[in-house]
Amino acid sequence: MKLSDLAKEAEGTLRGGDAEIRSLCTDSRVAGEGDLFFCFRGTTEDSHAFAADTEARGAAAVVCEHALEISLPQLIVKDGREAMARIAAAFYGHPEKKLKLIGVTGTNGKTTVTHMLCHILLAAGRRAGLIGTLGARYGATFLPPALTTPDPVALFSILADMAKADMEYVVMEVSAHALALKKTEPILFELAIFTNLTQDHLDFFGDMETYGEAKRTLFTKGHCREAILNSDDPFSRGLAKDVPATSYGLDSPADCFALIESENIRGFRLLFNLEDELIEAHLPMAGRHNVYNALAAAVAAKKLGAPNGAIAEGISKTTVEGRLERVGSHAGGEIFVDFAHTPDGLEKSLEALRPHCMKRLILLFGCGGNRDRKKRPKMGRVAAELADFSVITSDNPRYEDPAAIMAEIAMGFDGVSDEYTEIEEREEATKYAISMLEKGDVLLIAGKGGEHEQEIMGVKYSYDDRDIVRQVLEKL
């Protein structure tokens, strides 16, 4: 494909002639013959500095935000990230125009909502794919996870493969980072679903207002056709000012709501009222927050024309790796693994398990390194207030000292509770927590959920909380 053709997708100026583009590249270390290399200012580095390296490796041209002293053809644009998304969409044949895309954003619940909606669409006989935190799935194809929302070159390549595989719908998680970095800029979503807004990612956004504004962009004309909003979340009240919106909730007045007919540690029996149409369904997941997730998925499915039976069937078949997942028992105590990694997420998961805990509610958790430090003592405070005993341990420390992270978490216990211990090595901490279990206890292992790795000093080691629990139980 010619650079001049791709240049039509992004406002800019061509300099140095045309070029034949064979592939797209964002990493100068793997640039090769015929590549179009994208330059933009990152959070830690400016990739303009590596353009000359790509020239030496045989790249065909570069997209840049200012003129460079290299001999390659250059497309000079105002915003390199937005240009990358628009050019990637064009390079892969605009797959976003051949698919019906549903985007889900919010601090918590994205993965569960996308899985539920995809299950419903499959139950309705639709060809549906999924993109998110746990990877991409369509037909018999599975692609392992990289980011919640892949970068544009990978994203539009995946969407192109989905279109070739004759997918009709794609349900995808749309993170605030993706929106801020304009990864999905060319996409007009059929539906945009909002789950909630609570503290997270302030290391990147700085404050809650900026974080919220990033999510708001998904619910504007040109980015979605219709919005589905959580009426019980205060932030949703200011969303979707110029697109049609349908609300869902359990407490505030809403277009769609659910009644909880019965509940136990394995899930709920629900009655959905979707704009006066009633659907009974079994939700095989504990926690009131999962009722919200199921309701959001049901509303979206109804908008997409799924029959009532498919909505009930899809929700009843949904299980999500590491999302309040029961993984075993020991000495009469139950063990759950969950992805809760924010103060709000941890609070909701502990509150979900408390009614089903006859004796002690034990918690094992940590916080990720090189991420929002402000939430660490807040998560400690949630643990101190809601758990009977906590084991503070390492999560993904990345380039931070795990002991320092744990000390910041422990600050949240000050003046509230001294019922905790600190064990840095996560597997040892898991062994200890399981050994504490007695009949009637419940253990929640939080933070990593369905992750398969632990990142320490730039190295990703194989690690899965669920596998570790099973190994410990086998030895016991």
C-alpha positions in Angstrom: 0.0 0.0 0.0 1.3 3.5 -0.9 2.2 5.9 1.9 0.3 8.6 -0.1 -2.9 6.5 0.2 -2.5 6.0 3.9 -1.7 9.7 4.3 -5.4 10.4 3.3 -6.5 8.9 6.6 -4.5 11.3 8.7 -4.2 15.1 8.3 -0.6 15.8 7.6 2.1 16.7 5.2 4.1 14.4 3.0 7.8 15.1 2.8 10.5 13.3 0.8 8.3 11.5 -1.7 6.1 8.4 -1.7 6.9 4.8 -0.5 5.4 1.3 -0.7 4.4 0.2 2.8 4.5 -3.5 3.5 3.8 -3.5 7.3 3.4 -1.2 10.3 5.9 -0.9 13.1 6.0 0.8 16.5 9.2 -0.8 17.9 12.4 0.4 16.2 14.3 -2.7 17.4 12.2 -5.0 15.2 11.8 -2.6 12.2 12.4 -4.2 8.8 12.2 -3.9 5.1 9.2 -1.9 3.9 8.0 -0.9 7.4 6.1 2.3 8.2 7.5 3.4 11.6 5.3 5.6 13.9 6.9 8.3 16.0 5.2 10.0 19.0 6.0 11.2 22.5 5.5 8.5 25.0 5.2 8.7 28.8 8.9 7.9 29.3 10.6 8.1 25.8 10.1 10.0 22.5 10.3 7.5 19.6 11.4 10.2 17.2 14.8 9.6 18.6 14.8 6.1 17.1 13.7 7.0 13.5 17.3 6.9 12.2 17.6 3.3 13.6 14.7 2.2 11.5 16.2 3.8 8.4 19.3 1.7 8.9 17.1 -1.4 9.3 15.3 -0.8 5.9 12.2 0.9 7.0 10.3 2.5 4.1 8.9 5.7 5.7 8.0 7.2 9.1 5.0 9.0 10.5 6.2 11.8 12.8 5.1 14.9 14.7 7.9 17.1 13.4 10.4 17.0 10.5 13.3 14.6 11.0 16.9 14.7 9.7 16.6 11.4 7.8 16.3 10.5 4.2 13.2 8.4 4.5 9.8 9.8 3.3 8.0 11.4 6.2 4.3 12.0 6.9 4.3 14.8 9.4 1.1 14.9 11.5 -0.2 16.8 14.5 -0.9 13.8 16.7 1.2 10.6 16.1 -1.0 8.4 18.2 -4.2 9.4 16.5 -2.6 9.1 13.1 -1.4 5.6 14.0 -4.9 4.4 14.8 -6.4 5.9 11.6 -3.6 4.6 9.4 -3.7 1.1 11.0 -7.5 0.9 10.4 -6.9 1.8 6.7 -3.9 -0.5 6.3 -6.0 -3.5 7.4 -8.9 -2.6 5.2 -11.1 -0.8 7.8 -12.3 -3.9 9.6 -14.2 -1.7 12.1 -16.6 -0.9 9.3 -17.3 -4.6 8.6 -18.1 -5.5 12.2 -20.6 -4.4 14.9 -18.4 -3.4 17.8 -19.6 -3.0 21.4 -17.3 -1.2 23.8 -17.3 -1.6 27.6 -15.5 0.9 29.8 -15.4 1.6 33.6 -12.9 1.0 36.4 -14.3 -2.4 37.4 -16.4 -5.0 35.6 -15.3 -4.6 32.0 -14.0 -8.2 31.7 -17.1 -9.8 33.2 -19.5 -7.7 31.2 -17.8 -8.4 27.9 -17.7 -12.2 28.6 -21.4 -12.2 29.6 -22.4 -10.3 26.5 -20.3 -12.5 24.2 -21.9 -15.6 25.8 -25.4 -14.2 25.2 -24.6 -13.4 21.6 -23.2 -16.9 21.0 -26.3 -18.4 22.7 -28.4 -16.4 20.2 -26.5 -18.0 17.3 -24.5 -14.9 16.5 -20.9 -15.0 15.4 -19.2 -13.0 18.1 -15.6 -12.3 19.2 -14.1 -10.9 22.3 -11.1 -8.6 23.1 -9.9 -7.7 26.5 -7.8 -8.3 29.6 -7.9 -12.1 29.2 -6.9 -12.0 25.5 -8.9 -12.2 22.3 -11.2 -15.1 21.3 -13.2 -15.7 18.1 -14.3 -19.0 16.7 -11.5 -21.5 17.6 -8.8 -18.8 17.8 -7.3 -17.6 21.1 -4.7 -14.8 21.3 -3.0 -14.4 24.7 -3.4 -11.1 26.5 -1.1 -8.2 26.2 -3.0 -5.0 27.2 -6.7 -4.5 28.1 -7.1 -2.7 24.8 -4.4 -3.6 22.3 -2.3 -0.9 20.6 -3.8 0.2 17.3 -1.5 -1.9 15.0 -2.4 -5.1 16.9 -6.0 -4.1 17.5 -6.9 -3.5 13.8 -4.9 -6.6 12.8 -7.0 -8.7 15.2 -10.2 -7.0 13.9 -9.2 -7.7 10.3 -8.7 -11.4 11.2 -12.1 -11.4 13.0 -13.8 -10.0 9.9 -12.1 -12.6 7.7 -13.3 -15.3 10.1 -16.9 -14.0 9.4 -17.5 -12.6 12.9 -20.5 -10.3 13.1 -20.0 -8.8 16.5 -17.0 -7.9 18.6 -17.3 -7.1 22.3 -14.2 -5.4 23.6 -12.9 -3.7 26.7 -12.0 -0.1 26.2 -9.7 1.2 28.9 -9.3 4.8 29.9 -5.7 4.6 28.7 -6.9 3.4 25.3 -9.3 6.4 25.1 -6.7 8.9 26.3 -4.1 7.5 23.8 -6.8 7.4 21.0 -6.3 3.7 20.2 -9.9 3.3 19.1 -10.3 6.7 17.4 -11.6 5.4 14.0 -14.2 3.1 15.6 -17.9 4.0 15.8 -19.2 1.6 18.4 -22.8 0.3 18.0 -23.1 0.4 21.8 -20.9 1.9 24.6 -21.4 0.4 28.1 -20.4 2.2 31.2 -19.9 0.2 34.4 -18.5 2.5 37.1 -15.9 5.1 38.0 -13.7 4.6 41.1 -10.1 5.4 42.0 -7.4 3.7 39.8 -4.7 4.7 37.4 -4.0 8.0 39.0 -0.3 7.4 38.4 -1.1 8.1 34.7 -4.1 10.5 34.9 -3.1 12.5 38.0 -6.6 13.1 39.3 -10.1 11.6 39.1 -11.4 14.4 36.9 -8.9 13.7 34.1 -9.5 10.0 34.5 -13.2 10.5 34.1 -12.8 12.8 31.1 -10.9 10.1 29.3 -13.8 7.7 29.7 -16.3 10.4 28.7 -15.0 10.5 25.2 -16.4 7.1 24.4 -19.9 8.4 25.0 -19.8 11.2 22.4 -21.3 11.5 18.9 -18.9 9.9 16.4 -17.6 7.4 18.9 -20.8 5.5 19.7 -24.3 5.2 18.4 -26.0 4.5 21.7 -25.0 4.4 25.4 -25.8 2.1 28.3 -25.2 3.7 31.6 -25.2 2.7 35.3 -27.7 4.9 37.0 -26.3 4.0 40.4 -22.9 5.5 39.6 -22.9 9.3 40.0 -20.4 9.8 37.1 -22.9 8.3 34.6 -25.3 11.2 35.1 -23.1 13.5 33.0 -22.4 11.1 30.2 -23.9 10.7 26.8 -25.2 14.2 26.3 -25.4 13.9 22.5 -26.2 10.2 21.9 -29.3 8.1 22.9 -28.9 6.4 26.3 -30.5 3.6 28.3 -30.0 3.4 32.0 -29.7 0.3 34.3 -29.4 0.0 38.1 -30.6 -1.6 41.3 -31.2 1.4 43.6 -31.8 4.6 41.5 -34.6 5.0 39.0 -33.6 3.3 35.7 -35.0 2.1 32.4 -33.8 -1.4 33.3 -33.4 -3.1 36.6 -33.1 -6.5 38.3 -34.7 -8.1 41.3 -32.8 -10.6 43.4 -35.0 -13.6 44.0 -32.5 -15.7 45.9 -28.8 -15.7 46.6 -26.0 -18.0 47.9 -22.3 -18.3 47.7 -22.5 -19.8 44.2 -24.7 -17.1 42.7 -28.1 -15.5 42.2 -31.6 -16.2 40.9 -32.5 -12.9 39.1 -35.6 -11.3 37.5 -34.6 -8.7 34.9 -37.0 -6.0 33.9 -35.7 -4.7 30.6 -37.9 -1.8 29.8 -41.0 -3.7 31.1 -39.9 -7.0 29.5 -39.3 -9.7 32.2 -36.5 -12.3 32.0 -35.6 -14.9 34.7 -32.0 -16.0 34.8 -29.5 -17.8 37.0 -26.2 -15.9 37.6 -23.5 -18.4 38.6 -21.3 -15.7 40.2 -21.4 -14.3 43.7 -21.4 -10.6 44.6 -23.9 -7.8 44.1 -21.4 -6.1 41.7 -21.9 -9.1 39.4 -25.6 -8.4 39.3 -24.8 -5.0 37.9 -22.5 -6.7 35.3 -25.2 -9.2 34.3 -27.7 -6.4 34.0 -25.5 -4.3 31.8 -24.9 -7.3 29.5 -28.6 -8.2 29.4 -29.5 -4.6 28.4 -26.9 -4.5 25.7 -28.0 -7.9 24.4 -31.6 -6.8 24.2 -30.6 -3.7 22.3 -28.8 -6.0 19.8 -31.9 -8.1 19.3 -31.0 -11.2 21.3 -34.1 -13.2 22.4 -34.9 -13.6 26.0 -33.9 -17.3 26.1 -30.5 -16.5 24.8 -30.0 -13.8 27.5 -30.9 -16.2 30.3 -28.8 -19.0 28.8 -25.7 -16.8 28.1 -25.7 -15.4 31.6 -26.2 -18.9 33.2 -23.1 -20.2 31.3 -20.8 -17.3 32.1 -17.7 -18.0 34.2 -14.7 -15.6 34.1 -11.2 -16.6 35.0 -10.2 -15.1 38.4 -13.4 -13.0 38.9 -14.6 -14.1 42.3 -13.9 -17.6 41.2 -14.2 -20.4 43.7 -11.0 -22.5 43.3 -11.2 -25.0 46.2 -11.7 -25.7 49.9 -9.6 -26.8 52.9 -10.6 -27.9 56.4 -14.2 -26.8 55.7 -13.2 -23.3 54.5 -13.8 -22.0 51.0 -11.2 -20.3 48.8 -11.9 -17.6 46.1 -9.6 -15.8 43.7 -10.5 -12.4 42.4 -9.0 -9.6 40.3 -10.0 -6.9 42.8 -7.1 -4.4 42.7 -8.7 -1.1 43.6 -10.2 0.1 46.9 -13.8 -0.1 45.5 -13.2 -3.5 43.8 -11.8 -5.0 47.0 -14.6 -3.6 49.1 -17.2 -5.1 46.7 -15.6 -8.5 46.7 -15.3 -8.7 50.5 -18.9 -7.5 50.9 -20.0 -10.1 48.4 -18.4 -12.9 50.5 -19.3 -11.7 54.0 -22.9 -12.9 54.0 -21.7 -16.4 53.2 -19.0 -16.5 55.8 -20.0 -18.4 58.9 -16.7 -17.6 60.8 -13.7 -15.6 59.6 -13.2 -13.8 56.3 -9.5 -14.0 55.5 -7.9 -11.8 52.9 -4.6 -12.1 51.0 -3.7 -9.2 48.8 -1.0 -6.8 47.6 -0.7 -3.8 45.3 1.1 -3.4 42.0 4.4 -1.5 41.7 4.9 1.6 39.5 1.2 2.2 39.7 -1.1 4.5 41.7 0.5 4.7 45.1 -2.4 6.7 46.6 -4.7 3.7 46.6 -2.3 1.5 48.7 -3.3 2.7 52.2 -6.9 3.0 51.0 -6.9 -0.7 50.2 -5.3 -1.4 53.5 -8.1 0.5 55.2 -10.7 -1.5 53.3 -9.0 -4.7 54.4 -8.8 -3.6 58.0 -12.4 -2.7 58.1 -14.0 -5.6 56.2 -11.7 -8.6 56.7 -11.2 -10.5 60.0 -7.6 -11.2 59.1 -5.3 -10.1 56.3 -2.1 -11.4 54.8 -0.3 -8.5 53.0 1.9 -9.8 50.3 3.6 -9.0 46.9 1.5 -8.5 43.7 3.4 -7.4 40.6 6.1 -5.3 42.2 7.6 -4.4 38.8 10.6 -2.1 39.6 9.6 -1.2 43.2 10.7 -2.8 46.4 7.9 -5.2 47.5 8.5 -4.5 51.2 8.0 -0.7 50.6 4.7 -1.3 48.8 3.5 -3.6 51.6 4.5 -0.9 54.2 2.3 1.6 52.4 -0.6 -0.8 52.4 -0.1 -1.5 56.1 -0.5 2.3 56.8 -4.2 1.8 56.1 -4.5 -0.6 59.1 -3.2 2.1 61.6 -5.8 2.8 64.3 -8.3 0.4 62.7 -7.0 -3.2 63.1 -3.8 -5.1 64.0 -5.2 -8.4 62.6 -2.8 -8.8 59.8 0.6 -10.1 58.9 3.1 -9.4 56.1 4.7 -12.2 54.0 6.5 -10.9 51.0 6.8 -14.1 48.9 3.3 -14.6 47.4 3.4 -18.4 47.3 4.5 -18.6 50.9 1.8 -16.1 51.8 -0.8 -18.3 50.1 0.4 -21.4 51.9 0.1 -19.5 55.2 -3.4 -18.2 54.5 -4.7 -21.6 53.4 -3.2 -23.2 56.5 -5.3 -20.8 58.7 -8.6 -22.1 57.3 -11.2 -23.7 59.5 -14.7 -24.8 59.0 -16.9 -21.9 58.1 -14.0 -19.6 57.0 -13.7 -18.0 53.6 -10.4 -17.0 52.1 -10.2 -14.3 49.3 -7.0 -14.1 47.3 -7.2 -10.8 45.6 -5.3 -8.6 43.1 -4.2 -10.9 40.3 -7.3 -12.9 39.4 -6.8 -14.7 36.1 -3.3 -13.4 35.5 -0.7 -16.0 34.5 2.4 -14.0 35.3 4.1 -12.1 38.1 6.3 -9.2 37.0 9.5 -8.5 39.1 12.2 -6.2 38.0 11.2 -6.3 34.3 11.0 -10.1 34.2 7.6 -11.9 33.9 7.6 -15.1 35.8 4.9 -17.8 35.3 2.5 -17.4 38.2 -1.2 -18.1 38.6 -3.0 -17.7 42.0 -5.4 -20.5 41.1 -2.6 -23.0 40.2 -0.7 -22.1 43.4 -3.9 -22.8 45.4 -4.4 -26.2 43.7 -0.7 -27.1 44.3 -1.0 -26.2 48.0 -4.2 -28.2 48.4 -2.6 -31.2 46.7 0.3 -31.2 49.1 -2.1 -30.7 52.1 
